[in-house]
Amino acid sequence: MRLAVLVSGSGTILKAMLDTGLPVSVVLSDRACAGLDLANEAGAATELVDRAAYGGFGADFDRDGFTASVAAALVAHQVDLVAMAGFGTVLAETVHDAFPGRILNTHPSLLPAFPGWHAVRDALAAEVTETGCSVHVATLEMDEGPILAQQVVPVRPGDSEATLHERIKVVERDLYPATVAWALGELEHGREIRPAERSPDAGAVKVST
């Protein structure tokens, strides 16, 4: 099985995946970043599809053209599963057509609660007692895909956005690689990635202190 990991930053999730022995065959980024260096050190192929060539981060960004290039690169590497790992660009329909139901993402909340870019801040503002991490199938609608695994992280008195987010990241670095490994196993056995197929002891919901 061949796994593609999409990164935009330091590559901490990528490192967790590499450390657990996942078959990372290619790492793709939308900008020059440390994650690509980490991939090179690990012997994985790298692809840079730079947003700057598609209008950058402004109103002129060509999302469809950028996504088409991302999809073409992943198809060329014949990947079986795509894991978004801190990837900073929302992708258009082309990549979902190329890998239907085979793109995973992680989110720092217990979805469907607190979707969007500011999940940790929103959880603190709502004064909830617990939040967590979700791994889900990525869809065109951001943070709305089928949930594959979740782990609870309690909100502690005095938590800041930074301290809470860091504890969620610690959980994420275990939960996400484990879920990706499970998904690869499903594909290897000719099965689609479906939440209902996940056994209760496969990390679906855990509580972290």
C-alpha positions in Angstrom: 0.0 0.0 0.0 1.2 3.5 -0.8 0.4 6.5 1.4 0.7 10.1 0.5 1.0 12.7 3.3 0.1 16.4 2.6 2.0 18.9 4.8 2.5 22.6 5.1 4.7 23.1 8.1 7.1 21.4 10.5 5.9 17.9 9.8 5.2 16.7 13.4 2.3 14.5 12.3 4.4 13.2 9.4 7.1 12.3 11.8 4.7 10.4 14.0 3.5 8.5 10.9 7.1 7.6 9.9 8.0 6.6 13.5 5.1 4.1 13.5 6.2 2.6 10.2 3.4 3.7 8.0 4.3 3.2 4.2 4.7 6.9 3.4 5.7 6.8 -0.3 5.3 10.5 -1.1 5.0 13.8 0.8 3.4 16.8 -0.9 3.4 20.4 0.2 1.9 23.6 -0.9 5.0 25.6 0.2 8.6 25.0 1.1 8.6 23.7 4.6 10.4 21.5 7.1 8.0 18.6 6.4 9.6 18.2 3.0 13.1 18.0 4.5 11.9 15.4 6.9 10.5 13.4 4.0 13.8 13.6 2.2 15.6 12.3 5.3 13.2 9.4 5.5 13.7 8.5 1.9 10.2 9.3 0.8 9.5 11.0 -2.5 8.6 14.7 -2.3 6.4 17.0 -4.4 6.2 20.8 -4.0 3.1 22.2 -5.6 3.7 25.8 -4.6 0.7 28.0 -4.1 2.8 31.0 -5.2 2.6 29.7 -8.8 -1.2 29.7 -8.6 -1.8 33.2 -7.2 -0.5 32.7 -3.7 -2.7 33.5 -0.7 -4.7 36.3 -2.1 -8.0 36.7 -3.9 -6.4 35.6 -7.2 -5.6 32.1 -6.0 -6.5 29.5 -8.6 -7.8 26.8 -6.4 -9.1 24.6 -9.2 -5.8 24.8 -11.1 -3.8 24.1 -7.9 -6.0 21.2 -7.0 -5.7 19.7 -10.4 -1.9 19.8 -10.1 -2.0 18.2 -6.6 -4.3 15.4 -7.9 -2.1 14.8 -10.9 1.0 14.5 -8.7 -0.7 12.0 -6.4 -2.1 9.9 -9.2 1.4 9.8 -10.8 2.7 8.3 -7.6 -0.1 5.7 -7.6 -1.0 6.3 -4.0 -3.8 4.3 -2.3 -4.6 6.7 0.5 -4.0 10.4 1.2 -3.5 11.8 4.7 -3.7 15.5 5.2 -1.4 16.5 8.0 -1.6 20.2 8.8 -2.0 20.9 5.1 -2.9 24.6 4.8 -4.9 24.7 1.5 -8.5 23.7 1.1 -8.7 21.5 -2.0 -11.3 21.6 -4.7 -13.4 18.7 -6.2 -10.7 17.3 -8.6 -8.7 15.6 -5.8 -11.9 14.1 -4.3 -12.9 12.7 -7.7 -9.4 11.2 -8.0 -9.4 9.6 -4.5 -13.1 9.2 -3.5 -13.4 8.3 0.1 -9.6 7.9 0.4 -8.6 11.2 1.8 -8.3 11.5 5.6 -7.9 14.6 7.8 -7.6 15.3 11.5 -9.3 18.1 13.4 -8.7 19.5 17.0 -12.2 19.0 18.3 -14.8 16.4 18.8 -16.7 16.9 15.6 -19.3 17.9 14.8 -18.6 20.4 17.6 -16.4 23.3 16.7 -15.6 22.9 13.0 -13.4 25.4 11.1 -10.0 27.0 11.6 -10.4 28.1 15.2 -11.7 25.0 16.9 -9.6 25.2 20.1 -10.4 28.9 20.6 -14.0 28.2 20.0 -14.0 25.4 22.6 -12.5 27.6 25.2 -15.0 30.4 24.4 -17.9 28.0 24.8 -16.5 27.0 28.2 -16.9 23.3 27.5 -15.3 20.8 29.9 -13.9 18.6 27.2 -12.9 18.7 23.6 -10.5 16.4 21.7 -9.3 15.2 18.4 -11.2 13.7 15.4 -10.0 11.8 12.4 -12.4 11.8 9.5 -12.8 11.3 5.8 -12.2 14.6 4.1 -15.0 15.8 1.8 -15.7 19.0 -0.1 -17.5 20.3 2.9 -14.8 21.2 5.4 -14.9 19.1 8.6 -18.2 17.3 7.6 -16.9 14.0 6.4 -17.6 10.6 8.2 -15.8 10.4 11.5 -13.5 7.4 11.9 -12.0 8.0 15.3 -12.1 10.4 18.2 -10.3 10.9 21.5 -11.4 13.1 24.3 -9.1 15.7 25.9 -10.4 17.4 29.1 -10.2 21.2 29.3 -8.3 22.1 32.4 -8.9 25.2 34.6 -6.6 28.0 33.3 -6.1 26.4 29.9 -5.0 28.8 27.2 -5.5 28.2 23.5 -1.8 27.2 23.3 -1.8 24.8 26.2 -5.0 23.1 25.2 -4.0 22.8 21.6 -0.6 21.2 22.6 -2.4 18.5 24.6 -4.7 17.8 21.6 -1.6 17.5 19.4 -0.1 14.9 21.7 -3.3 12.8 21.3 -3.4 13.5 17.6 0.1 12.0 17.1 -1.1 8.7 18.4 -4.7 8.6 17.1 -4.1 9.7 13.6 -1.3 7.2 12.6 -3.3 4.4 14.2 -6.4 5.3 12.2 -4.4 5.7 9.0 -2.9 2.2 9.6 -6.4 0.8 10.1 -7.7 2.5 6.9 -4.8 1.1 4.9 -5.6 -2.3 6.1 -9.2 -1.9 5.0 -8.1 -0.9 1.5 -5.6 -3.7 1.4 -8.5 -6.2 2.0 -10.6 -4.6 -0.7 -13.0 -2.8 1.7 -14.1 0.8 1.6 -13.2 3.1 4.5 -16.4 3.2 6.5 -16.9 4.3 10.1 -19.4 1.4 10.7 -16.6 -1.1 10.0 -14.5 0.2 12.8 -14.5 -2.1 15.8 -15.1 -0.6 19.3 -11.5 -1.5 20.4 -9.9 0.1 17.4 -9.5 3.5 19.0 -12.9 5.0 18.1 -13.3 6.9 21.4 -10.8 7.2 24.2 -10.3 9.6 27.0 -6.9 11.3 27.6 -5.9 13.0 30.8 
